[in-house]
Structure formats: structure tokens, C-alpha cells
């Protein structure tokens, strides 16, 4: 049997939520999300490669998030800025040695 890294949680999510969201769009989104979670678990269990997982994530995001390249670039820049600020706080003690 394949998978196991996440205790087959994708199966539980499918059983508990797919078709039970009382909304057709959410039901479809959950079904697609289960596919992503499946490939994540299989990748982490060495049953498929990362490329397959990343392709599934890309397909999911394009369908459900409708992000543009500009949206993604803004998100990346925001994350860089957040990380930079965290590191500056962390190394603030070095100011005394200047």
C-alpha cells in the first residue's frame, strides 16, 4: 500500500467532506483538494516524485485561486520583506559592536 506519511488523512477528508459541504462549488473544491493531499502524501512517502505533486498543486491553484503573475510576485516580495524584518530583529544585538 502506498502513502502513510500523513496517516492517509486525504481519505478521511474525502469521506468526511467531499459531497457534504452543502455547496456544489465547495464540494468540487474539496474533491480537487483531496487529489492534492493524496499526491502530497505519496510524495512524502516516496511513492511518487515531487514533480507530480507540484503539477497537481499548480493545477489546483490555477483553477481555484485565479492568481496572476503579479499577485504571486507581490506575495513573494511580501514574504521576503517579512523574513528580512525578522532577521533584522534577530541580529539587532550586533548594533552594539559597530
Secondary structure, DSSP 8 states (H G I E B T S, - for coil): ----TTTTHHHHHHHHHTT-SSSHHHHHHHHHHHHHHHHHHHHHTTSS-HHHHHHHHHHHHHHHT---HHHHHHHHHHHHHHHHHHHHHHTGGGGGG-
